[in-house]
Amino acid sequence: MRKRRILLGRGLAALTLLASLAAVLATGSPASAAETTVTIHKKVCSTDVSLSQIFQKCHIAANSQSGINFNIAGRNVTTNASGVTATVVPTGQIRVRETSPLTDGGQYIYCSTTNRKPKRVLFNDTRVGGSIFLRIRAGEHVVCDWYNLVRPVPQGITLNIHAFECPANTRGDYFTACHNRAHAKEGVAFQGDAGGGFVAGTINAQGRLTLALSTVATGRVSVQVEEEVAALTKDGAFVFCSSAGNHGKGDILGGVTVYNGVINIGVQDGTTVTCDWFNLTP
């Protein structure tokens, strides 16, 4: 009879622990104030985001990562659809480790207590390898904001060139007078480079050419555009470049006259640029 009572008591304790763990996982918070717990909020963030802005910009539902495996104090857990996982832990020093998947930019991890004042910050640093140690006191509820940092992939530049011939003494603006098929510089070669090497092409019958330029970095990049020497005129070329949705406004490069057939502009990686290029004739 005594043995049966002992077994029954152990069974109830195990069921209580399982119920506590289920409540922690379901709510992301401890089932009891007396328990000692660790909760992970798993997010992904670009390495372009500064650490001072990472919570505001990346601690959002869209950046949550589900199905990510962790080992917390020897217990294997997995993040849910909201990017949350949690478990009851022993007091003292414990290890928290992300087991998959790791990212090329490492991790930024911020762990603090949430149920006691003053708040105690247990970890606030970057890591490569996905493993940290925390020293936890009895009854503390610790939340770790765990960001996997991903290096952004360069997107490249889409360069549209609209090339036309226009008399230098044109009254009014060149765009209105000459931006049409009758003035198209069909067959003229251009090339462009945004860091990934020159790409060349020729103007079609409508006076247009599109070049897909590779970039090797994100952020602001320099783009060089060149017209073939054979097409240059002594009066030069009048050029202006605009961003998508602003064709003809010259918001990237205002109207300039170039005589060597070369321009350089600075734009953000991923930008679509349209350069209107009017070769001026006597």
N, C-alpha and C positions, 0 to 999 in steps of 0.2 A: 504493500500500500504506500509506504514511504517512497519507494523507488518510483512509483507511478506519479506521485505528487511532484517529485523533483523533475521528472520528464515533462510533466504538464506545465510546470513553472518555466522551464527552459523554452518550451514551445511558445508560451505566451510572450516571453521576452523577445524571442525571435520575430514573432508577428508584430509586436510593438515597434521594433527596429525597422522592419520592412515598411510598416505604415508610415513611420517618420520619414524614411527615405523617399517614399512615394509622394508624400506631401511636399517635401523639399523640391523634388524634381518638377512637380506640377505647378508650384507657385513661384519657384525661384527664391523662396525665403524659408527659414527654419519652421518646423512644425511646433517647436517649443522653445521658450526663451532660455531654458536651461541647457539646451543642446549647443555644441560647438560645431560650427558649420563653415564650409567654404562654398561659395557660389561663383561660377564663371559666367561672364557675359562675353561671348565670343563674337568679334567683329573683324572685318577686313578693311584696310585703309591704304591709300597710296603713300609712298615715301615722299611725295611732293608736299604732303600736308605737314606743317610744323607741329611739334609735340604740344605746343601751347594751344593749338586749335583742334587737336585730334578728337577731343570729346564732342565739341560742338559740330564738327563736320562729319565724323564717322560713327558716332554712337547713335545710329539710327537704324530703324527696322530693315531698310534696304541693304544695309551692310552686314546683317546678321549671317552667321554661318552655322548651318545645321549639319548634323552627322559628323562633327569633329570629335575625335577621340582624345580623352585625357586620362591620366592616371593621377588620382589625388590620394595621397597617403596610402598608396598600395591598392586602391580601389579603382577599377576601370569604369569610366562613365562616358557618355556621349551627349553632345549638345542636342537640344530639341529643335523644333521648327523656329523658335524665337532666338536660337543661338545661346540658350541657357542650359547649364547643367549644375547640379549641386549635390553635396553629400555631407553626412555627419563625419567629423574627423576627431582624432584624439588630440589632446593638448600637447604642447611642446613643439619641437621642430618637425615639420612635415615637408615632403617634397611634392610639388605640383608640376606635372610634365604633360605637354601636348605631344601626343604620340603620332598624330597625322592630321592633315598634311602640313608640313612646314613650307615657308615661302622664302624666296631669294632675298627679301629685304629684312628678314628677322622678325622680331616681335617688340611691341611696346606694351608693358604690363603695369597696371596700377592697381594695387590691392590695399584696401583699408577696412576698418571696422565700421559697422553701420548701426550698432545697437548700444553704443556707449559714448559718453562725452567725457573728455574731449576725444574726437576721432583719432584713431591710431593708424598711421600709414605704415604698412608692413613692407611694401615694395613699390618703387616708382623708378623704372629704368627700362632701357632697351636690352634685348637679349638675342643671341643667335644660338639656336639649338632647342629652344622651347622648354627649358627646365629652370625652375626657381625653388628656393627653400623659404619657408615661412615659419616664424616662431609664434605660435598661437596660444593664447591664454584660455582658461576654462570659461565656457559660456559666450565666447566671442562669436559674432556673426561676421564673417569676412567676405567681401565681394571683390572679385578681381575683374577689372575691365581688361580684356586680353585681345590686343589688336595684332593680327598678322599683317605685316607691311609688305606691299607688293610694288615692285618697281614698274612704273608706267611704261608701256610700249610706244615708241615713236609712231605717229600716225601718218606722217608725210604731208606734203603740200600738193594741192591741185592747182596747177597754173594754167589759166586760160589766156591765150594771146590773141588779140584781135588786131590784125595788121592791115593798114590801108595806106594809099598814096593820096596826098592832098597838097594843093598849091600853097606855097608859103604865104602868098598874099591874100589867102581866103578871108573874106569878110565874115565877121561873126565867129562862132567856135567851130573847131575842126570836127567835133563829134557830130554836130547837126549836119554839116556840109558834106562830110566824106565817110561817115560810118555806114557804108552800104556796099552792096555787092559790086557795083560799078567801079568802085575804087579799091577793091580787094587786091592785096599783094600775093596772089596765088603763086605757090611754088617757092616762096622765099623761106629759107631755113632759119630756125631759131633753136637755141638750146638753153637749158636751165639747170641749175644745181642748187640744192638745199642742204648740202653736206654729205649726201650719199652718192655723189658722182653725177656728171652731166648726162642729161637725157635730151635727145634732139628730135626734131620733126619739122614738117613743112606746112605752110599755110594752105588751107583748102580753098575751093572756089568761092566760098562765102566769107573768106578773110579770117578764118578761125583756125586755131590749133590748141589742143589740150595736152599738157604734159603732166604725168604723174611723177613727182619728185620724191625721192626717199630722204628721210632725215635720220640722223644717228642719235638724236637727243630730243627730249621733250622741252617744253618751255619756249622761249623765244629763239628763233633761228634766222640765219641770214640767207637770203635767196638772191642768186645772181642770174640775170637774164641777158642773153647775147643774141644779136642779129648778125647774120652772115655778112662779112665785109663787102661782098659783091653788091649787096642791096643798099649800101649806105649812099647818101646823097650829101652834096656840099652844104646844103642848108640844114642837115641833121634830121632828127626825128623828134616830134613832140609826143611825150609819153605821160600817161597817168595811170595809176593802178588803184583798184577798188576792192573792197571785201564783198563777200556774198550778200546780196540784198541791197548793195549800194552801187551797182554798176553805173559808171559815168560820173561818180561823185569825187573820185580821187582821194578817198579817206586814208589810203595807205601811202600813196605817193601823189602829191599834187603835181599839176602840169609842169614838166621840166623839158628843156631841149637838150638832147644828147647828140654828140657828134661822132663818138667812137662806137656806137651801137651797143653799149653796155650799161646796165643799171643794176644797183644793189638795193634791196629792200629788206627790212626786218619785220617779221610776222611771227605769230604764235604757231607752234607745231599743230597741224590739223586744219590749218586755214585754207579756204579756197580763195584764190586771188585772180582777178581779171585785169590784165594790162592792155589798155588801148594804145596802139602804137601807130602813129601817123608819120610816114616818111614824107618830108617836105620837098616839094619840087619847085623849080623856078617858075 
